[in-house]
């Protein structure tokens, strides 16, 4: 299992790649390598940023052959284009990245032309990482990656490697080393995936404006999610919310 290196924010891209390999393979186009990629993310601005960063095919070797914003679009585009790698967001309208993986299982299992998935998400939650890896993704990187490292990660996944950010790799190792299923947290299960993201960022001390920027949503939407979280968890304010999240090691 390969472990990438944390890097600076790409302002629209994601994270991974060994530092040594990055220096040697900067620019995926070196050596004539090519890889066909589909971008799946429900934020158009983010897809545009990733496309601009990695889609310069002559320089990077990455050809973006399709985009999708929800589960149904993703399955349609992936089936039609048969890319070698799919950059997959974890949280999508229509069932999330796990549902895309479930419906694309026959494509992943194709021995002659397998479609491989690399999760690319703002979330660094253990349950998100483990969920998509169990679903068949070959790796998981976060949106703080540089363009160069993302390109390297894409090629490594194309070649059959497993690619994770260092901290996230630990989640996977722990999950698959354990024979016991993790306990179910009924309180946490009441929250949607987006509400969990907002919960973690609030608990880490982010302001509403910072959360909105991080998740590509409006401040008003953040406020709505916080209200929903407080109501579902029967908490009064963000200080109680922070204590609740810290007690469950969600921060």
C-alpha angles and dihedrals in degrees: 000000000000120000120210128209126251112247142175124293114279092202092232107012133070145236146278146076135115111271093230093050090047091057092048098044103033103155114030091225092073112116092015095283116163133185130180114222138188120204116216116186132125094225113083093197091055093050089050091052094050091046091053092047102046106013098084091111099189090053103035104024090232118127114192104212100174149359135210136186103196142021098271093047090047095053091046095049095043092049092048098045102031095208122193093231133023120201100214129194114215098221114055136152110261101039108324133255092308090063091051089052092048093052093044095048093112090054091051090050095052104120095201101042110013120185109221126200130217114189113224113185146148088229121093094178116138094228092054093049094046093044096058094040090053086049091059107268114148095217149350129226131169130235094257091080126116123242093247093052092045091053090050091049091051092053092046091052090047088055092052101261123138111235127195139159106253097252093045093051088064091059091055094046091049093047097050094040091058120083092195123083113240114258117263115245104209093193093053091045089063090068126082119235091257092049089053090053091051091045092056094047092048090049090052090057101256117156119235092254091052092050091049091053093045094051098035092239134117125269088242090056090050090052090051092051092048091051090050092049093049091048095048094046093041092235127146106213146356092272091061088044091054092050090048093051094044092052089056093045092241094134 
